[in-house]
Amino acid sequence: MSFRFDCLDERERERGISRAAVSVSEGLLVVLPTDSAYGVGTDAFSHEGIALMAQARGRRQAPPVLVAHGRTLDGLATGFNSGVRDLADAFWPGGLTLLCKHQPTLTWDLGDGSGTVALRMPLHPVALRLLEKTGPMAVTSANRPGTEHAAVPLTYEEAWAALVTTADVYLDAGPMTRTELSTVVDGTDSSRPPRVLRVGAIGLDALRAVVPDLDTSAVEPAPDRDPEPHAEPDSDPDGDPETDPDGEPAGTDSEAAR
């Protein structure tokens, strides 16, 4: 049996977030709104929850991890330089996904064994309130790739059609307005400037205003060369850009919950 809570109603929203937090702590799945789509998530440290999420979506791919506070970056990631920290301070919460090496002491298994994690702080009050209660959550798009419900869900009804009772709690915040995918920046090499892997909600000019020596070679052709296809991250926090909740990378070169 699944529970739906109308998050447009203040009292029901708080009850729903509290119930969802309990479900997350038990390694169950919850559907929540992110910046522009509905995602399905669980405790990032729950092996059972991660396995259940992979089963629900019909594939095993490292999901992105959403956090409630910028300070969480230091607890989850390592080996990044001040440029990565500056970008997080400037653009979190919002459309920025940071690909980082994860702390080697963390007891999680996100699925790809790459030693990296895609981190993002979503700009949605319901998501942030839930994350404050649960801590880091692995979140990906609330759909089933390769099925009739493969489109990124913008409403509770679309998420329900894809997952039905697989999710324990649905936090219904009304229709989402799909926006650009998040910008993805690779911060795994502390000896080099942060490297842009995908340009999305945050443009290059805004990024350069914070980190002037930003590496944009993956998304901008050299002046004397013809344009080449953009490089994509290796793991996707949303899974594939077309099928994951904010379409971002989640492990190495792809993204996490949009």
Buried (B, 14 or more C-beta within 10 A) or exposed (E): EBBBBBBEEEEBBEBBBBBBBBBBBEBBBBBBBBBBBBBBBBBBBBEEBBBBBBEBBEBEBBBBBBBBBBEBBEEBBBBBBEBBBBBBEBBBBBBBBBBBBBBEEBEBBBBBEBBBBBBBBBBBEBBBBBBEBBBBBBBBBBBBBEEEBBBBBBBBEBBBBBBEEBBBBBBBBEEBEBBBBBBBBBBBBBEEBBBBBBBBBBEBEBBEEBBEEBBBEBBEEEEEEEEEEEBBBBBBBBBBBBBBBBBBBBBBBBBBBB
